[in-house]
Amino acid sequence: MITDIINKKRLGKELSYHELDVFFNGYLDGKVKDYQMSSLLMAICINGMNEEEVFSLTKIFIDSGDVLDLSFISGIVVDKHSTGGIGDKTTLIIAPIVASLGIPILKMSGRGLGYTGGTIDKLESIPGYRVNLSDEEVIKQVQDIGIVVTGQTASLAPMDKEIYALRDVTATVSSIPLIAVSIMSKKIAGGADKILIDIKVGNGALLHTKKEAEELSLLLKKIGKIYQKEVHTMISDMNVPLGFCIGNSLEVMEAVRVLKGEEIGNNLTKLCIDLSTELVCMAKNVSVQDAQDMVMQAINSGAAYQKFLELIKAQSGDLKGMPLSKKYKEIKAEQSGIIQNISAIKLGELSVLLGAGRLSKEDSIDYGVGIELKKQVGDQVKKGDVLAKIYYKTLPHLHNFKDIFIIR
Ligand code: URA
């Protein structure tokens, strides 16, 4: 029976709800083995799934755990999700902005695996910050201060946790149906009314073409409709990293600078303003211009930064004493010219080598290492100018990273 199901998908045929249920719940129960699930996931990756199969599998994932009931919270509760990128600290910035405007936000985030960082790892670089709140604590905090950023509680879509870990080590992450199921099962279980998904495209992202991103966008919206959730998507570039910093504590410090209005006009600040504006439009039903004015006011008045401080305090964090390695090396331009590109994927690879990310689930993270870019794409540089500072504990060989910066 189990091998019949794998074989059916290998031949590109549709699996019924019953077959998917037997297989996936069998995996959670230990009856289906890792190698059998890996085989089915690869067959799905290669042959895809039709919409019916995606809808069935999303339901199976949601039903593997609890669905939070947030109906006691007055106002529209929003949630955002990113398909993952390098230097992506947008949640740390957007969540306080929208919460400071009176829009409750409950964000359950993940850890990083591979080259893309995770919000929870970044928050854990703040001494004392608790990422493992219980359902009761989550509910109390969102009622008290309108913002929570925590790790996903064990009871929400536990199937996704198991399957995602297996996908990650079997090269089956980049499947549009599987990404849609994974994201939407967590978002629906999380209980928010409206959901914004930032779909990243580029060499540092799961998806490499706009066409793939549009396909995913459509699928996410169709799943949302079934559960009466309004899903909005934004497609954004991940060929260059977001902002200037890659590495956990460096990224938290950068988020603080954006919240204080000290980083103006770079790709990170712009994306955060766009995503926050969209969330405000979704929650308050106002025009784009009004929403953007509110977002800018939240930053310029200091309200967003104050809300960030409230969040850190509520979850027992202390921004004093954030780790940053004392050892650093400067990377200098070997020629004069204009920076044409800064490779997101190569920076992601370097950050993992430094110890800022993990390649397997068991790896531990060094919160105080990372890369701080000193220049952006389009900047004019002279030979010898500092392009980046690498904070390290043990310096890896850098010969593979000569072409991070393309200067012409
Ligand atoms: N983000 C998720 O939560 N799941 C995926 O499968 C990919 C990105």
Residues whose N, C-alpha, C, O or C-beta is under 5 A from the ligand:
A	BS01	URA	S82 T83 V173 L178 I179 S182 I183
